Amino acid sequence: MASLVEFAGQGDLLVAYMGDWHRLGVEERERRGLPPDPNMQLRRLGWVDMVLPAQGE
């Protein structure tokens, strides 16, 4: 599996990578019979939002 370091400076790919992690997290919760986590997407998007602006600095 790729790491975040591989996506440094590649915003579109980083967003796709984090989207894949979100999908895997949703699938894992479903597999375990857990209810959906309404804040999961917000936590991931918040993290991506913090990382992407730093790339231009």
HELIX and SHEET records of a PDB file:
HELIX    1   1 LEU A    4  PHE A    7  5                                   4    
HELIX    2   2 GLY A   11  ARG A   31  1                                  21    
HELIX    3   3 MET A   40  ALA A   54  1                                  15    
END                                                                             
